[in-house]
Amino acid sequence: MARPFRRATRTVTEVVHGVPVDYELPDTTPTPPRLPFNLDATLRRILFTFAVLMTAGAIIWGTVAIGGMLQLLAPAWAAYLVAGVFDAGWAACLIAEWLLRSDSKRAALPQKVGVAMLTVSMAAIVLDGHRNDALLVGIVGALVSAASKGVWAIGMHTIRIKLEPKYEAYLRARQQQAGTEQALALGERDRMLTEDRTVALRLALEARRPKPEPTVDQIPQPTESAPVHAADQQVNHPDPASEPVMVQAAGRTVDRPVQPEDQVAELLSRLRLGEQITKQDAADILGVSPSTAYRRLTAAKDQLRQYN
């Protein structure tokens, strides 16, 4: 039968006569004391739970009351959808007020806008009650939204910390600095993505472009076969003009059109000398488009890594 309470143990590893063994010992490590019951945190949770429930009830009541009045001029689905905007507006301002609870200057705007939206919503609910000859019902329904807003104001008052002007300015400056760094990082990301899309677009357009037809100078001439001499016939020395012409490196005078491998060789020679070549530098050196220069530069860097 298992014991209802098992004492905590810890595993110990030791080497006995060259053999590692594991065995358990009672864990005598003192356990940290439990935190005392936090009544303030519990009451704060209860307070904001009531505030959320009251806000939900106020939104439902306001939507039903205002939607019934707007249904006279619009379809039911549109009337009730628009009616929910009245109470949802000041409820959204409560969220903004919560996020800015440490900055009294910035929190003042959602507070004022929330009060204005609440006033409009209450007036619309009272007007609906007056239209249905139930002014008292309309006033009570409007007070539901006011009570919900009041509970939220009390809750925000319990958690808001009034900072000294210098600390509030310091906190605002740190937030502004963090926001600026984030904005710069997002801008740099967008710039890099735009550059990548531009290169990909140029490569795609170049791939769709038909290859140019070879000119007369580019058509290879058939090689003349060497004459066959008899065994007793003296062999004449070949004409120096018929010797093949050596193709020089790219960047010099050449006897044939510059080929892609010549451009890669030119960039490779510069990279071996330690030059830092960018895509635009390669385009200026080779006299080609940036997309073509990017491909040539990539091939040259791959060859350089192979040689290293």
Number of C-alpha atoms within 10 A of each C-alpha: 3 5 6 6 6 7 9 11 13 11 10 10 10 11 9 8 6 7 7 9 10 9 10 11 10 10 12 10 9 6 7 6 6 6 6 6 8 8 9 9 10 10 11 14 13 12 16 16 12 15 21 16 12 19 24 17 15 24 25 15 19 29 24 16 23 25 24 15 21 17 15 10 9 13 12 14 11 13 20 21 13 15 25 20 17 21 25 22 17 27 24 13 20 21 12 17 22 16 12 16 19 18 18 15 10 15 18 14 13 19 16 13 15 23 15 13 19 22 18 14 27 24 16 20 29 22 20 24 22 15 12 11 11 13 16 12 16 23 18 15 20 25 16 19 26 19 15 21 22 13 18 22 15 13 17 16 12 11 12 14 12 13 13 9 9 9 11 16 13 12 15 15 12 12 12 12 12 12 12 12 12 12 12 12 12 12 12 12 12 12 12 12 12 12 12 12 12 13 16 13 13 16 17 12 10 13 10 9 9 7 8 6 8 9 7 8 10 10 9 8 8 6 7 7 6 7 7 8 10 8 7 6 8 8 11 7 6 9 7 7 7 9 8 7 10 8 14 13 14 19 12 9 10 13 11 11 11 17 10 13 13 18 23 22 19 20 25 21 14 13 16 13 8 9 11 9 14 13 18 14 15 23 19 13 15 20 12 15 14 20 20 20 24 20 16 26 25 15 18 23 17 13 14 15 9 8 8 6
